Amino acid sequence: MIAFLDGILVAGGCEAVVAVGGGGIGLDVHLSANSAGQLPVLGAKVRLWTHLSVREDQWNLYGFIEEAE
């Protein structure tokens, strides 16, 4: 399970992209409107608490600014 992501915000909005680590890995994260509105500026450090949804035909990673959300 992926508990959270620490990284650099590469793209914002409800479909954010977070660059994780120095190895050139970027993760697409689906955000709620609430969390998307609280994102820092592009290029800033960000921590997103996550939930991984696994289905037969797709895996989706959802992110939240606040752990309680």
Backbone as XML, in Angstrom:
<?xml version="1.0"?>
<chain id="A" units="angstrom">
  <residue number="1" name="MET">
    <atom name="N" x="0.850" y="-1.173" z="0.000"/>
    <atom name="CA" x="0.000" y="0.000" z="0.000"/>
    <atom name="C" x="0.893" y="1.232" z="0.000"/>
  </residue>
  <residue number="2" name="ILE">
    <atom name="N" x="0.494" y="2.228" z="-0.747"/>
    <atom name="CA" x="1.217" y="3.493" z="-0.803"/>
    <atom name="C" x="0.522" y="4.433" z="0.177"/>
  </residue>
  <residue number="3" name="ALA">
    <atom name="N" x="1.160" y="4.764" z="1.287"/>
    <atom name="CA" x="0.540" y="5.605" z="2.313"/>
    <atom name="C" x="0.535" y="7.076" z="1.912"/>
  </residue>
  <residue number="4" name="PHE">
    <atom name="N" x="1.658" y="7.565" z="1.395"/>
    <atom name="CA" x="1.726" y="8.951" z="0.959"/>
    <atom name="C" x="2.835" y="9.117" z="-0.060"/>
  </residue>
  <residue number="5" name="LEU">
    <atom name="N" x="2.799" y="10.260" z="-0.770"/>
    <atom name="CA" x="3.838" y="10.632" z="-1.721"/>
    <atom name="C" x="4.470" y="11.928" z="-1.256"/>
  </residue>
  <residue number="6" name="ASP">
    <atom name="N" x="5.787" y="11.980" z="-1.233"/>
    <atom name="CA" x="6.523" y="13.225" z="-1.043"/>
    <atom name="C" x="7.241" y="13.485" z="-2.344"/>
  </residue>
  <residue number="7" name="GLY">
    <atom name="N" x="7.043" y="14.658" z="-2.918"/>
    <atom name="CA" x="7.703" y="14.938" z="-4.182"/>
    <atom name="C" x="7.528" y="16.368" z="-4.614"/>
  </residue>
  <residue number="8" name="ILE">
    <atom name="N" x="7.818" y="16.604" z="-5.880"/>
    <atom name="CA" x="7.712" y="17.922" z="-6.493"/>
    <atom name="C" x="6.478" y="17.935" z="-7.393"/>
  </residue>
  <residue number="9" name="LEU">
    <atom name="N" x="5.659" y="18.964" z="-7.247"/>
    <atom name="CA" x="4.458" y="19.089" z="-8.062"/>
    <atom name="C" x="4.834" y="19.508" z="-9.481"/>
  </residue>
  <residue number="10" name="VAL">
    <atom name="N" x="4.507" y="18.663" z="-10.451"/>
    <atom name="CA" x="4.842" y="18.906" z="-11.851"/>
    <atom name="C" x="3.636" y="19.465" z="-12.609"/>
  </residue>
  <residue number="11" name="ALA">
    <atom name="N" x="2.440" y="18.995" z="-12.288"/>
    <atom name="CA" x="1.205" y="19.485" z="-12.905"/>
    <atom name="C" x="0.126" y="19.484" z="-11.840"/>
  </residue>
  <residue number="12" name="GLY">
    <atom name="N" x="-0.710" y="20.519" z="-11.821"/>
    <atom name="CA" x="-1.742" y="20.635" z="-10.798"/>
    <atom name="C" x="-3.114" y="20.325" z="-11.336"/>
  </residue>
  <residue number="13" name="GLY">
    <atom name="N" x="-4.118" y="20.644" z="-10.546"/>
    <atom name="CA" x="-5.498" y="20.381" z="-10.920"/>
    <atom name="C" x="-5.979" y="19.075" z="-10.343"/>
  </residue>
  <residue number="14" name="CYS">
    <atom name="N" x="-7.128" y="18.617" z="-10.822"/>
    <atom name="CA" x="-7.701" y="17.364" z="-10.301"/>
    <atom name="C" x="-6.958" y="16.129" z="-10.794"/>
  </residue>
  <residue number="15" name="GLU">
    <atom name="N" x="-6.094" y="16.293" z="-11.800"/>
    <atom name="CA" x="-5.229" y="15.207" z="-12.278"/>
    <atom name="C" x="-3.791" y="15.669" z="-12.093"/>
  </residue>
  <residue number="16" name="ALA">
    <atom name="N" x="-3.320" y="15.665" z="-10.862"/>
    <atom name="CA" x="-1.986" y="16.156" z="-10.550"/>
    <atom name="C" x="-0.930" y="15.132" z="-10.947"/>
  </residue>
  <residue number="17" name="VAL">
    <atom name="N" x="0.270" y="15.618" z="-11.208"/>
    <atom name="CA" x="1.425" y="14.756" z="-11.437"/>
    <atom name="C" x="2.482" y="15.142" z="-10.419"/>
  </residue>
  <residue number="18" name="VAL">
    <atom name="N" x="2.973" y="14.157" z="-9.676"/>
    <atom name="CA" x="3.982" y="14.387" z="-8.655"/>
    <atom name="C" x="5.231" y="13.604" z="-9.029"/>
  </residue>
  <residue number="19" name="ALA">
    <atom name="N" x="6.368" y="14.305" z="-9.125"/>
    <atom name="CA" x="7.652" y="13.652" z="-9.370"/>
    <atom name="C" x="8.186" y="13.171" z="-8.031"/>
  </residue>
  <residue number="20" name="VAL">
    <atom name="N" x="8.477" y="11.884" z="-7.935"/>
    <atom name="CA" x="8.899" y="11.272" z="-6.685"/>
    <atom name="C" x="10.349" y="10.830" z="-6.790"/>
  </residue>
  <residue number="21" name="GLY">
    <atom name="N" x="11.165" y="11.210" z="-5.812"/>
    <atom name="CA" x="12.563" y="10.807" z="-5.786"/>
    <atom name="C" x="13.351" y="11.444" z="-6.909"/>
  </residue>
  <residue number="22" name="GLY">
    <atom name="N" x="14.596" y="11.046" z="-7.044"/>
    <atom name="CA" x="15.456" y="11.616" z="-8.071"/>
    <atom name="C" x="15.592" y="10.731" z="-9.283"/>
  </residue>
  <residue number="23" name="GLY">
    <atom name="N" x="14.811" y="9.667" z="-9.364"/>
    <atom name="CA" x="14.974" y="8.693" z="-10.433"/>
    <atom name="C" x="14.117" y="8.926" z="-11.656"/>
  </residue>
  <residue number="24" name="GLY">
    <atom name="N" x="13.490" y="10.091" z="-11.768"/>
    <atom name="CA" x="12.682" y="10.378" z="-12.943"/>
    <atom name="C" x="11.344" y="9.680" z="-12.968"/>
  </residue>
  <residue number="25" name="ILE">
    <atom name="N" x="10.770" y="9.415" z="-11.805"/>
    <atom name="CA" x="9.465" y="8.771" z="-11.741"/>
    <atom name="C" x="8.409" y="9.818" z="-11.434"/>
  </residue>
  <residue number="26" name="GLY">
    <atom name="N" x="7.353" y="9.853" z="-12.243"/>
    <atom name="CA" x="6.237" y="10.756" z="-12.010"/>
    <atom name="C" x="4.958" y="9.951" z="-11.890"/>
  </residue>
  <residue number="27" name="LEU">
    <atom name="N" x="4.147" y="10.265" z="-10.906"/>
    <atom name="CA" x="2.900" y="9.535" z="-10.685"/>
    <atom name="C" x="1.700" y="10.427" z="-10.942"/>
  </residue>
  <residue number="28" name="ASP">
    <atom name="N" x="0.726" y="9.908" z="-11.698"/>
    <atom name="CA" x="-0.559" y="10.581" z="-11.885"/>
    <atom name="C" x="-1.404" y="10.299" z="-10.655"/>
  </residue>
  <residue number="29" name="VAL">
    <atom name="N" x="-1.970" y="11.347" z="-10.080"/>
    <atom name="CA" x="-2.772" y="11.206" z="-8.878"/>
    <atom name="C" x="-4.094" y="11.943" z="-9.087"/>
  </residue>
  <residue number="30" name="HIS">
    <atom name="N" x="-5.205" y="11.262" z="-8.863"/>
    <atom name="CA" x="-6.522" y="11.888" z="-8.940"/>
    <atom name="C" x="-6.781" y="12.612" z="-7.621"/>
  </residue>
  <residue number="31" name="LEU">
    <atom name="N" x="-7.163" y="13.886" z="-7.691"/>
    <atom name="CA" x="-7.410" y="14.676" z="-6.485"/>
    <atom name="C" x="-8.859" y="15.125" z="-6.409"/>
  </residue>
  <residue number="32" name="SER">
    <atom name="N" x="-9.357" y="15.280" z="-5.190"/>
    <atom name="CA" x="-10.666" y="15.891" z="-4.991"/>
    <atom name="C" x="-10.543" y="17.380" z="-5.307"/>
  </residue>
  <residue number="33" name="ALA">
    <atom name="N" x="-11.670" y="18.039" z="-5.536"/>
    <atom name="CA" x="-11.652" y="19.481" z="-5.792"/>
    <atom name="C" x="-11.062" y="20.219" z="-4.597"/>
  </residue>
  <residue number="34" name="ASN">
    <atom name="N" x="-11.344" y="19.752" z="-3.389"/>
    <atom name="CA" x="-10.827" y="20.363" z="-2.178"/>
    <atom name="C" x="-9.298" y="20.299" z="-2.145"/>
  </residue>
  <residue number="35" name="SER">
    <atom name="N" x="-8.733" y="19.131" z="-2.382"/>
    <atom name="CA" x="-7.278" y="18.976" z="-2.359"/>
    <atom name="C" x="-6.617" y="19.710" z="-3.515"/>
  </residue>
  <residue number="36" name="ALA">
    <atom name="N" x="-7.250" y="19.679" z="-4.691"/>
    <atom name="CA" x="-6.687" y="20.381" z="-5.849"/>
    <atom name="C" x="-6.578" y="21.877" z="-5.571"/>
  </residue>
  <residue number="37" name="GLY">
    <atom name="N" x="-7.547" y="22.425" z="-4.856"/>
    <atom name="CA" x="-7.538" y="23.838" z="-4.524"/>
    <atom name="C" x="-6.494" y="24.225" z="-3.504"/>
  </residue>
  <residue number="38" name="GLN">
    <atom name="N" x="-5.937" y="23.247" z="-2.798"/>
    <atom name="CA" x="-4.936" y="23.514" z="-1.774"/>
    <atom name="C" x="-3.510" y="23.200" z="-2.223"/>
  </residue>
  <residue number="39" name="LEU">
    <atom name="N" x="-3.340" y="22.806" z="-3.480"/>
    <atom name="CA" x="-2.002" y="22.474" z="-3.963"/>
    <atom name="C" x="-1.088" y="23.696" z="-3.950"/>
  </residue>
  <residue number="40" name="PRO">
    <atom name="N" x="0.209" y="23.475" z="-3.697"/>
    <atom name="CA" x="1.153" y="24.589" z="-3.785"/>
    <atom name="C" x="1.430" y="24.932" z="-5.252"/>
  </residue>
  <residue number="41" name="VAL">
    <atom name="N" x="2.274" y="25.913" z="-5.480"/>
    <atom name="CA" x="2.636" y="26.294" z="-6.854"/>
    <atom name="C" x="3.442" y="25.175" z="-7.506"/>
  </residue>
  <residue number="42" name="LEU">
    <atom name="N" x="3.417" y="25.141" z="-8.849"/>
    <atom name="CA" x="4.204" y="24.138" z="-9.572"/>
    <atom name="C" x="5.672" y="24.276" z="-9.199"/>
  </residue>
  <residue number="43" name="GLY">
    <atom name="N" x="6.334" y="23.155" z="-9.042"/>
    <atom name="CA" x="7.743" y="23.130" z="-8.675"/>
    <atom name="C" x="7.988" y="23.088" z="-7.178"/>
  </residue>
  <residue number="44" name="ALA">
    <atom name="N" x="6.926" y="23.227" z="-6.383"/>
    <atom name="CA" x="7.055" y="23.194" z="-4.929"/>
    <atom name="C" x="6.960" y="21.756" z="-4.414"/>
  </residue>
  <residue number="45" name="LYS">
    <atom name="N" x="7.483" y="21.543" z="-3.215"/>
    <atom name="CA" x="7.363" y="20.235" z="-2.575"/>
    <atom name="C" x="5.917" y="20.043" z="-2.122"/>
  </residue>
  <residue number="46" name="VAL">
    <atom name="N" x="5.472" y="18.802" z="-2.205"/>
    <atom name="CA" x="4.104" y="18.481" z="-1.800"/>
    <atom name="C" x="4.080" y="17.089" z="-1.177"/>
  </residue>
  <residue number="47" name="ARG">
    <atom name="N" x="3.202" y="16.916" z="-0.203"/>
    <atom name="CA" x="2.922" y="15.584" z="0.354"/>
    <atom name="C" x="1.451" y="15.305" z="0.113"/>
  </residue>
  <residue number="48" name="LEU">
    <atom name="N" x="1.168" y="14.164" z="-0.493"/>
    <atom name="CA" x="-0.203" y="13.731" z="-0.721"/>
    <atom name="C" x="-0.417" y="12.390" z="-0.032"/>
  </residue>
  <residue number="49" name="TRP">
    <atom name="N" x="-1.427" y="12.325" z="0.815"/>
    <atom name="CA" x="-1.852" y="11.062" z="1.402"/>
    <atom name="C" x="-2.639" y="10.331" z="0.331"/>
  </residue>
  <residue number="50" name="THR">
    <atom name="N" x="-2.485" y="9.031" z="0.225"/>
    <atom name="CA" x="-3.023" y="8.327" z="-0.933"/>
    <atom name="C" x="-3.932" y="7.152" z="-0.581"/>
  </residue>
  <residue number="51" name="HIS">
    <atom name="N" x="-4.723" y="6.795" z="-1.571"/>
    <atom name="CA" x="-5.530" y="5.581" z="-1.550"/>
    <atom name="C" x="-5.398" y="4.948" z="-2.936"/>
  </residue>
  <residue number="52" name="LEU">
    <atom name="N" x="-4.998" y="3.685" z="-2.994"/>
    <atom name="CA" x="-4.869" y="2.961" z="-4.257"/>
    <atom name="C" x="-6.104" y="2.095" z="-4.461"/>
  </residue>
  <residue number="53" name="SER">
    <atom name="N" x="-6.817" y="2.342" z="-5.558"/>
    <atom name="CA" x="-8.005" y="1.572" z="-5.906"/>
    <atom name="C" x="-7.635" y="0.600" z="-7.027"/>
  </residue>
  <residue number="54" name="VAL">
    <atom name="N" x="-7.761" y="-0.699" z="-6.745"/>
    <atom name="CA" x="-7.407" y="-1.727" z="-7.722"/>
    <atom name="C" x="-8.682" y="-2.429" z="-8.178"/>
  </residue>
  <residue number="55" name="ARG">
    <atom name="N" x="-8.912" y="-2.405" z="-9.492"/>
    <atom name="CA" x="-10.056" y="-3.084" z="-10.094"/>
    <atom name="C" x="-9.535" y="-4.025" z="-11.176"/>
  </residue>
  <residue number="56" name="GLU">
    <atom name="N" x="-10.410" y="-4.831" z="-11.733"/>
    <atom name="CA" x="-10.003" y="-5.774" z="-12.781"/>
    <atom name="C" x="-9.330" y="-5.079" z="-13.951"/>
  </residue>
  <residue number="57" name="ASP">
    <atom name="N" x="-9.883" y="-3.929" z="-14.351"/>
    <atom name="CA" x="-9.420" y="-3.291" z="-15.572"/>
    <atom name="C" x="-8.572" y="-2.040" z="-15.364"/>
  </residue>
  <residue number="58" name="GLN">
    <atom name="N" x="-8.384" y="-1.591" z="-14.114"/>
    <atom name="CA" x="-7.582" y="-0.381" z="-13.903"/>
    <atom name="C" x="-7.130" y="-0.226" z="-12.454"/>
  </residue>
  <residue number="59" name="TRP">
    <atom name="N" x="-6.027" y="0.484" z="-12.289"/>
    <atom name="CA" x="-5.519" y="0.884" z="-10.987"/>
    <atom name="C" x="-5.570" y="2.398" z="-10.951"/>
  </residue>
  <residue number="60" name="ASN">
    <atom name="N" x="-6.126" y="2.988" z="-9.913"/>
    <atom name="CA" x="-6.201" y="4.432" z="-9.762"/>
    <atom name="C" x="-5.606" y="4.834" z="-8.425"/>
  </residue>
  <residue number="61" name="LEU">
    <atom name="N" x="-4.789" y="5.880" z="-8.454"/>
    <atom name="CA" x="-4.191" y="6.415" z="-7.237"/>
    <atom name="C" x="-4.868" y="7.744" z="-6.925"/>
  </residue>
  <residue number="62" name="TYR">
    <atom name="N" x="-5.475" y="7.825" z="-5.748"/>
    <atom name="CA" x="-6.163" y="9.034" z="-5.316"/>
    <atom name="C" x="-5.321" y="9.702" z="-4.232"/>
  </residue>
  <residue number="63" name="GLY">
    <atom name="N" x="-5.226" y="11.031" z="-4.299"/>
    <atom name="CA" x="-4.412" y="11.767" z="-3.349"/>
    <atom name="C" x="-5.209" y="12.831" z="-2.618"/>
  </residue>
  <residue number="64" name="PHE">
    <atom name="N" x="-4.769" y="13.125" z="-1.385"/>
    <atom name="CA" x="-5.446" y="14.081" z="-0.527"/>
    <atom name="C" x="-4.408" y="14.901" z="0.233"/>
  </residue>
  <residue number="65" name="ILE">
    <atom name="N" x="-4.638" y="16.197" z="0.352"/>
    <atom name="CA" x="-3.733" y="17.069" z="1.092"/>
    <atom name="C" x="-3.769" y="16.732" z="2.575"/>
  </residue>
  <residue number="66" name="GLU">
    <atom name="N" x="-4.966" y="16.522" z="3.108"/>
    <atom name="CA" x="-5.139" y="16.200" z="4.517"/>
    <atom name="C" x="-5.364" y="14.692" z="4.667"/>
  </residue>
  <residue number="67" name="GLU">
    <atom name="N" x="-4.687" y="14.080" z="5.614"/>
    <atom name="CA" x="-4.825" y="12.642" z="5.817"/>
    <atom name="C" x="-6.259" y="12.246" z="6.153"/>
  </residue>
  <residue number="68" name="ALA">
    <atom name="N" x="-6.970" y="13.080" z="6.871"/>
    <atom name="CA" x="-8.338" y="12.763" z="7.289"/>
    <atom name="C" x="-9.331" y="12.764" z="6.130"/>
  </residue>
  <residue number="69" name="GLU">
    <atom name="N" x="-9.010" y="13.474" z="5.049"/>
    <atom name="CA" x="-9.950" y="13.552" z="3.934"/>
    <atom name="C" x="-10.138" y="12.188" z="3.313"/>
  </residue>
</chain>
